[in-house]
Amino acid sequence: MPDASRRSLRSCKHKSPNKSDGKRSVRDGLLRGRTHKEIAKMLRISQFTVRTYQERLMEKFEVANRTELIVCASGGHVPKDGRSSQ
């Protein structure tokens, strides 16, 4: 694991905050590398809502950016993307 990832993981304040189903789905989309637009389309919500959920998750994990959120939310282990690599 890169040093930056280790630092981010150590600085995670909340490793498993309570999340609504919407926030959990947005988190899962972010972990799979999806864009706000892709997540919004998949969940049938607006991109603004996706961004709001991301911001709330960042507050709960006490991180400053999307990369730190992904590292903290995944426990350092990002799940594989379900998309085809073709």
Backbone bond lengths (Angstrom), bond angles and torsions (degrees), N, CA, C in turn:
res aa  C-N    CA-C-N  psi(-1)  N-CA   C-N-CA  omega(-1)  CA-C   N-CA-C  phi
1 M - - - 1.450 - - 1.525 108.50 -
2 P 1.346 118.94 131.51 1.460 121.86 179.61 1.534 111.30 -59.89
3 D 1.348 115.74 152.78 1.461 120.93 -178.96 1.519 112.28 -55.74
4 A 1.336 117.68 -41.75 1.468 121.07 -179.17 1.526 110.47 -61.29
5 S 1.323 117.13 -39.62 1.462 120.80 179.05 1.517 110.61 -66.12
6 R 1.330 116.59 -40.77 1.463 119.96 178.96 1.517 110.73 -63.68
7 R 1.335 116.31 -42.70 1.465 120.04 178.83 1.516 110.29 -62.50
8 S 1.338 116.84 -45.15 1.458 120.57 -179.73 1.512 111.15 -62.59
9 L 1.315 116.99 -41.73 1.460 121.19 -178.49 1.525 110.11 -65.87
10 R 1.321 117.62 -40.59 1.465 120.44 178.36 1.513 111.43 -65.12
11 S 1.347 117.61 -30.42 1.456 120.74 -176.49 1.527 112.73 -86.00
12 C 1.316 119.05 -2.37 1.469 121.33 179.19 1.513 109.35 -65.00
13 K 1.306 116.53 123.71 1.458 120.57 -178.54 1.517 111.54 -83.43
14 H 1.306 116.67 -36.88 1.462 121.61 -177.21 1.511 107.96 -125.20
15 K 1.305 117.26 110.25 1.456 119.75 -176.33 1.523 112.68 -80.54
16 S 1.343 117.73 -24.30 1.469 119.16 178.70 1.523 110.28 -149.81
17 P 1.345 116.42 71.07 1.463 118.71 179.61 1.519 110.85 -67.56
18 N 1.330 116.11 154.79 1.466 119.94 175.15 1.520 108.01 -65.15
19 K 1.308 115.82 134.56 1.460 120.49 -177.94 1.517 109.99 -132.45
20 S 1.320 115.34 146.27 1.450 119.55 172.69 1.530 107.96 -73.02
21 D 1.312 116.88 165.98 1.464 120.08 177.70 1.523 111.04 -58.47
22 G 1.332 116.28 -38.54 1.463 119.77 179.21 1.514 112.26 -63.70
23 K 1.323 116.57 -46.68 1.466 120.15 179.22 1.521 110.22 -64.61
24 R 1.316 116.92 -39.16 1.473 120.66 178.85 1.529 109.79 -62.42
25 S 1.318 117.26 -43.44 1.469 120.83 179.73 1.520 111.34 -65.49
26 V 1.334 116.52 -40.07 1.463 120.48 177.38 1.521 109.23 -64.91
27 R 1.331 117.30 -45.12 1.466 121.15 177.74 1.526 110.54 -56.18
28 D 1.330 116.48 -46.42 1.462 120.37 -179.46 1.526 110.98 -61.87
29 G 1.332 117.03 -39.92 1.463 120.42 176.77 1.517 112.13 -63.52
30 L 1.326 116.33 -42.26 1.459 120.56 178.03 1.526 110.93 -63.47
31 L 1.334 116.03 -41.13 1.463 120.01 179.45 1.521 111.72 -63.33
32 R 1.302 116.69 -27.20 1.468 120.82 179.96 1.531 112.08 -92.16
33 G 1.328 116.12 7.68 1.459 120.47 174.83 1.521 114.32 79.58
34 R 1.302 117.82 17.81 1.455 121.39 -179.60 1.532 110.43 -75.56
35 T 1.315 116.44 151.13 1.460 121.61 175.11 1.527 108.51 -82.23
36 H 1.327 115.38 166.18 1.466 119.49 176.01 1.529 110.18 -58.03
37 K 1.316 115.86 -41.02 1.464 120.42 -179.46 1.527 111.29 -62.21
38 E 1.328 117.42 -44.25 1.469 121.54 179.80 1.528 111.21 -64.90
39 I 1.328 116.29 -42.76 1.463 120.36 179.90 1.522 109.74 -64.59
40 A 1.325 116.64 -44.35 1.464 121.23 -179.49 1.530 110.91 -59.91
41 K 1.310 116.10 -45.00 1.464 119.91 179.89 1.531 110.85 -63.83
42 M 1.325 116.98 -43.77 1.461 122.44 -178.86 1.538 111.14 -62.78
43 L 1.341 116.94 -40.13 1.464 121.48 -176.75 1.524 113.23 -93.18
44 R 1.332 115.35 -6.80 1.471 121.30 -178.06 1.528 111.91 59.61
45 I 1.334 113.69 47.28 1.457 122.10 174.73 1.520 107.37 -131.08
46 S 1.327 117.04 170.53 1.464 119.26 -178.97 1.529 111.13 -79.24
47 Q 1.322 115.41 157.97 1.460 120.76 176.06 1.533 109.94 -62.26
48 F 1.327 116.47 -32.64 1.459 121.09 177.93 1.532 110.15 -61.88
49 T 1.326 117.07 -41.06 1.462 121.13 178.54 1.516 110.52 -65.36
50 V 1.330 117.24 -40.53 1.461 121.05 177.53 1.531 109.08 -59.88
51 R 1.317 116.91 -46.66 1.463 121.20 -179.90 1.540 110.61 -62.42
52 T 1.327 116.73 -40.92 1.465 120.56 178.49 1.521 110.69 -62.12
53 Y 1.325 117.28 -45.79 1.469 120.56 178.03 1.524 110.86 -61.19
54 Q 1.324 116.34 -41.63 1.467 119.96 178.09 1.523 110.00 -60.88
55 E 1.323 117.21 -45.28 1.464 120.60 -179.44 1.524 111.16 -62.62
56 R 1.330 117.35 -39.78 1.470 120.50 178.54 1.528 111.12 -66.22
57 L 1.322 116.51 -39.61 1.467 119.85 176.64 1.529 110.44 -63.96
58 M 1.336 116.75 -40.33 1.462 120.71 178.96 1.524 110.65 -62.69
59 E 1.334 117.07 -37.98 1.460 120.72 176.97 1.525 110.83 -64.86
60 K 1.333 116.46 -44.46 1.470 120.36 -178.95 1.520 112.07 -64.28
61 F 1.332 116.64 -40.23 1.458 120.66 179.32 1.531 111.89 -82.24
62 E 1.344 115.77 -8.99 1.462 122.58 -178.63 1.524 111.49 55.75
63 V 1.343 114.23 53.05 1.459 120.97 177.39 1.521 109.28 -121.34
64 A 1.325 116.53 162.43 1.458 121.76 -172.74 1.521 114.57 -98.30
65 N 1.339 117.74 -18.21 1.457 117.92 -176.28 1.529 111.14 -151.02
66 R 1.331 114.18 173.36 1.466 121.34 -176.56 1.539 112.35 -61.81
67 T 1.315 116.36 -39.33 1.462 120.22 -179.50 1.523 111.05 -62.04
68 E 1.323 116.98 -46.47 1.464 120.70 178.22 1.529 110.47 -63.39
69 L 1.330 116.77 -38.13 1.462 120.66 177.82 1.524 110.51 -60.31
70 I 1.313 116.61 -45.73 1.468 120.92 -179.07 1.524 110.39 -62.99
71 V 1.328 117.43 -43.22 1.459 120.67 179.57 1.525 110.31 -63.19
72 C 1.326 117.42 -46.60 1.464 120.97 -178.80 1.523 111.76 -67.93
73 A 1.317 117.11 -44.76 1.467 121.08 -176.43 1.523 111.69 -67.18
74 S 1.320 116.48 -27.11 1.462 119.63 -178.10 1.519 112.72 -92.39
75 G 1.322 117.19 -5.56 1.459 119.72 -175.30 1.520 111.11 66.33
76 G 1.325 116.64 20.48 1.454 121.24 -179.45 1.522 113.53 91.00
77 H 1.333 117.05 -1.89 1.460 121.33 -178.66 1.520 109.35 -124.61
78 V 1.327 116.25 96.36 1.456 121.02 -178.66 1.515 109.57 -75.06
79 P 1.356 118.13 126.38 1.463 119.27 179.53 1.520 111.43 -65.59
80 K 1.332 115.99 153.54 1.458 120.65 179.09 1.521 109.99 -66.25
81 D 1.320 113.97 145.22 1.463 121.26 176.60 1.512 109.19 -71.85
82 G 1.326 116.65 137.57 1.455 120.66 179.81 1.511 114.00 -78.65
83 R 1.350 117.11 -5.09 1.458 120.17 -179.06 1.516 111.53 -75.24
84 S 1.306 115.66 153.13 1.458 121.50 177.27 1.526 108.80 -72.89
85 S 1.319 116.58 145.02 1.460 120.18 179.95 1.512 112.08 -90.32
86 Q 1.314 118.06 9.95 1.472 121.30 -178.87 1.491 111.63 -83.38
